[in-house]
Amino acid sequence: MLIFCCVACIVLLISQAIGFEINQRIEEYSSIRINEFIHFTHIRNHGGIFGLLQGKGWLFAIFSTILLAAMTGYLWASQQISRIEYICFGLIAGGGASNILDRLIYGSVIDFIDIQHIPYWNYIFNTADVCVHLGIWPLIYLSLRDGAEIR
């Protein structure tokens, strides 16, 4: 559990620090070109994933809090969790907690990573979202491996 807590806290602190800097340095709806493919575009998501249900961010905050509590309870009670799984769950928890904290502090999630030149892609996301994905995809891979031992 110590690994899980440390990873979650590190992700939470880094995501909040970066979001704070974006909020301080880039005006909302403004963009800074990093290179041809990456721009930092400061927007606020008042909804959920992919901007769904705008104005209902509080619903996602409640749902996410329940999910984080359930995940932590599962990890606390389970005897069969490997180190890599604790790390993955820590990435997910830290990212989720950062987005919840954004909703509590700012009333919305600060999004800014704007990837250009991808057909049919116009979504802007944040470091917390990246960390959630960095945790989810290895867990999916590990769960789909045929009969392989995770440890």
C-alpha atoms as one frame of an Amber mdcrd trajectory, in Angstrom:
protein
   0.000   0.000   0.000   2.953   2.331   0.603   3.893   2.167  -3.093   0.299
   2.958  -4.082   0.094   5.916  -1.689   3.478   7.343  -2.722   2.731   7.119
  -6.457  -0.747   8.611  -5.974   0.612  11.515  -3.901   3.439  12.238  -6.369
   1.021  12.232  -9.320  -1.423  14.442  -7.411   1.281  16.972  -6.482   2.820
  17.107  -9.970  -0.564  17.382 -11.712  -1.720  20.127  -9.363   1.545  22.058
  -9.704   1.401  21.910 -13.510  -2.291  22.887 -13.541  -1.546  25.808 -11.217
   1.257  27.003 -13.515  -0.961  26.706 -16.590  -3.675  28.662 -14.791  -1.184
  31.384 -13.822   0.760  31.663 -17.092  -1.704  31.016 -19.923  -4.964  32.902
 -20.205  -8.035  30.745 -20.619  -8.753  30.031 -24.329  -5.177  31.061 -25.188
  -2.590  28.778 -26.713   1.193  28.471 -26.705   2.825  26.515 -29.506   5.407
  24.078 -28.133   6.149  22.539 -31.525   4.239  21.594 -34.684   2.334  18.827
 -32.919   1.929  20.026 -29.323   0.276  23.221 -28.139  -0.604  24.206 -24.585
  -4.170  25.515 -24.841  -5.771  26.528 -21.544  -9.401  25.472 -21.391 -11.753
  24.480 -18.593 -13.779  21.294 -18.655 -16.967  21.806 -16.658 -18.143  18.301
 -17.540 -16.637  14.847 -17.718 -14.581  12.720 -20.048 -14.335  14.192 -23.567
 -16.350  17.180 -22.335 -19.544  15.188 -21.811 -22.326  16.622 -19.652 -20.980
  20.167 -19.416 -22.064  21.869 -16.205 -22.371  18.528 -14.410 -18.770  18.271
 -13.198 -20.015  17.773  -9.649 -21.527  14.447 -10.792 -18.120  13.298 -12.029
 -16.476  14.478  -8.804 -18.897  12.387  -6.723 -18.600   9.351  -9.007 -14.796
   9.603  -9.085 -14.588   9.904  -5.304 -16.681   6.748  -4.902 -14.484   4.913
  -7.443 -11.282   6.002  -5.691 -12.628   4.887  -2.323 -13.685   1.512  -3.775
 -10.307   1.045  -5.476  -8.433   1.870  -2.274 -10.638  -0.542  -0.319 -10.000
  -3.259  -2.880  -6.242  -2.735  -2.690  -6.308  -2.665   1.106  -8.251  -5.941
   1.339  -6.543  -7.842  -1.467  -3.698 -10.246  -0.861  -2.766 -10.830  -4.511
  -1.601  -7.426  -5.756   1.818  -7.080  -7.389   4.102  -4.053  -7.217   3.383
  -3.093 -10.810  -0.352  -3.172 -10.065   0.142  -0.919  -7.019   2.059   1.506
  -9.245  -0.653   1.413 -11.929  -3.431   1.918  -9.395  -1.402   4.757  -7.839
  -1.190   6.494 -11.228  -4.958   6.143 -11.649  -5.734   7.312  -8.104  -3.380
  10.302  -8.277  -4.763  11.417 -11.623  -8.342  10.952 -10.488  -7.708  12.787
  -7.229  -6.094  15.674  -9.131  -9.142  16.087 -11.366 -11.433  15.926  -8.312
  -9.318  18.575  -6.582  -9.470  20.781  -9.709 -13.258  20.589  -9.589 -13.261
  21.541  -5.892 -10.768  24.414  -6.260 -11.661  25.850  -9.667 -15.131  24.437
 -10.330 -13.756  22.724 -13.425 -10.783  20.700 -14.639  -7.857  22.613 -16.140
  -7.002  21.006 -19.490  -4.123  22.169 -21.672  -2.370  19.417 -23.677  -3.505
  20.024 -27.235  -2.173  17.516 -29.789  -2.357  18.759 -33.376  -2.608  16.992
 -36.753  -4.446  13.857 -35.626  -7.482  13.215 -37.851 -10.820  13.363 -35.991
  -9.066  14.306 -32.728  -9.813  17.664 -31.170  -9.616  16.881 -27.469  -7.518
  18.764 -24.958  -6.448  16.958 -21.786  -4.121  17.320 -18.780  -1.321  15.507
 -16.968  -3.784  13.812 -14.617  -5.543  12.268 -17.626  -2.192  11.053 -18.974
  -1.394   9.402 -15.640  -4.796   7.699 -15.531  -4.082   6.214 -18.964  -0.529
   5.254 -17.962  -2.126   3.234 -15.165  -5.115   1.755 -16.983  -3.459   0.382
 -20.125  -0.839  -1.796 -18.378  -3.574  -3.151 -16.070  -5.690  -4.060 -19.094
  -2.703  -5.733 -20.738  -1.859  -7.653 -17.570  -5.449  -8.790 -17.111  -5.671
 -10.027 -20.713  -2.455 -12.027 -20.695  -3.334 -15.683 -21.052  -2.585 -17.506
 -17.841   0.600 -15.512 -17.274   1.616 -14.755 -13.733   1.692 -10.998 -13.079
   4.194 -11.109 -10.261
